[in-house]
Amino acid sequence: MHDPFMVSGFWSGAVRVFLVLFVLIGALTVFFGWRAVARGKASVGWPHVNGTVTRSTVDMSPEYSTAEVGFQYSVAGTTYSGNRIQFGYSGSEHSSEAKEIWDRFRLGNAVPVYYDPQDPAISVLVPGSPADPWFVPELGAVFIIVGCLVFLAFTKSLRQQRALGEKVSFERRS
C-alpha cells in the first residue's frame, strides 16, 4: 500500500516548511480578520467629524467589484487622511454595491468620518462591520486546522517509516 506522505529528506523538509507557512498564513488571517471585526464593533461608538472625499474610484469586473475612497478630516487641529470605507470591506461580487458606495462618496463630498478617540489616525466612513464579518477569521482558522492536521499526519508517517527502517523516498510503490 502506498503511503502518500512517503518522501525523501529534502522533500520532507520542504513539505514541513510549506505546512508551517500554511499555518502561519492562517494565523495572520485570523489575527487581521479578528482585528477588523473588533474595530468594526468598536467604531459604532466612535465620535465623528466632517471630512472631505479626496479620491473616489470604482473598479467593476464581471467577477468582483470594489470601490476605493480617500478622504481627509481634522481632529483637534491635526489633519489626517484615510481610505477605509468599512472595517472588513474588500469589495463585492455585486457591481451594484460598489457603484452605490461610489455614488455615496463622490469626489469633493462632505462626509462624516468616524475616528478612534485613542488614535485619531484610525478612521472609517461606515461604522460597524459588513454582513459576514467573521468570514476572514473563520477562513484563517480552517487554514490552521488543516495545516496542523496534515503536519501531524505527515510527521506520524515519517516516524513510522523510520521505525520500520524503510528507505524514505518519493517513489510510487505498486
Secondary structure as UniProt FT lines:
FT   TURN            4..5
FT   HELIX           9..43
FT   TURN            44..45
FT   STRAND          48..60
FT   STRAND          65..75
FT   TURN            76..77
FT   STRAND          78..82
FT   TURN            87..88
FT   HELIX           95..104
FT   TURN            107..108
FT   STRAND          110..116
FT   TURN            117..118
FT   STRAND          119..124
FT   TURN            133..134
FT   HELIX           135..163
FT   TURN            164..165
//
